[in-house]
């Protein structure tokens, strides 16, 4: 069963909105200093959050961010068996799914590849 993250932060202040590619990004800082980045693109028609201190955001940045992976097309989602996944869509249409779990650390899957479909067909996600 997939659930959305329950620990949504209370944002205390925002940083300036920035144009990024075909969309916009804006970061919001909590009182404790943790930051969530919100991304919007006309391609997705809604805002998706990337939790900046998280492992998925770190992998997203290491992979080249929006230019290489694209905009987030989902929020972080809890997955069966423990862990979190988030999907990113490049303007070419390619989807990349970044997955984190305690047992595997952070990895990425091409949603058009065989490994992803094996992972999905074995019940690890419905995305």
N, C-alpha and C positions, 0 to 999 in steps of 0.2 A: 504494500500500500504506500502511496506517495503522499507526503504531507508538505506543506509550505513551512518555511522557517517560522518559529513562534517567537523568536527573540528580536522582534523589530525594534530598533533603537528609537529613542526620543531625540530628535535633532534639535540642537540649540542654536546653531547659526550656519549660514551657507556661505560658500565661496562663490566668486563670480561665475556665471554661466559662460561656457566656452563652446564655440562652434568647433565640431570635430567631424571631419569628413562631411557626409550628407546629413548629419544630425547635430545634437548638442549634448554636452555633459555638464553636470553640476555636482559638486561635492558638498556634503553636509557633515559637519563635525558635531559629535556629542560633547557633553560637558566633560567626559573623561578623556577626550582627545581622539577617540576612535572615529574613523571617517567612513561614510558610505557614499559611493558615487552613483548618481542616477544618470541613465543614458536614455535618450529619445532619438528615434529616427522615423521619418515618414513611412519607411518600409514596414515597421512593426506596429505602428499606430498606438503605441502605449509606452510608458516608462518602465524600465527594468533597472533594478538595483544590483550593484556589485559591491560586496562588503570588502572594503579596502584592506583591512588587516588579515583577511582570510587567505587560505591556501589557494583557492580558486582564483582570486584576484592576482596573487603572486604569479601563478602559472600563466594567466592571461597576459600579464606584463612581460614575462620572460619569452613568451611566444611571439611578441611584437604588437600586442594590443589590437586596437581597432583596425589598423592598417593590414595586419596579417590574419587576424581571426574574425574580425567584424564586430558588430554591435551585439550586446546580449539580446537574445530573443526569448529568454525566460528569466525568471527569478531563480535563486537557489531553491532546490527542492530536495527534501529528504528522500532517501531511497531505501527500499526493503533491505534488511540485513545491516543497516547502518551506513552512513555516508551521505554525501551531498553531491548533487550534479547541477550544472548550469550549461545552457546551450547558447552558442554564439553563432550569428549568421553573417557571413561575408557578403559584400554587394554582388559577388559572382554567383550567389545562391548556395555556396558550400556551407554546410553546418559543421561546427566543431563542438563536441560535448566535452566539457572538463569535469572530471570526477575526482572526488576526494573521499577517502575512507581511512580509518586507522590502519587497516591491514595492507592497503596498497599505496598509501600516500596520495599524491596528485598525479593524474595522468590525463591524456586527451585521447579522444576517439573521433575519427572522421565518420559522420553519420551515414555516409555513402559506402563505407567499407565493410568487409566481411566480419571483422572483429566486433564492430558495433552491433551488427545484426545478430551475431552469436550471443553477445551480451544481452541484448534486448529479448531475444527469443527464449533465453533462460530465466526471464523474469526480473532482471535487475533494474529495469526502467520501462516505462510506457512511452517515453518521449521518442 
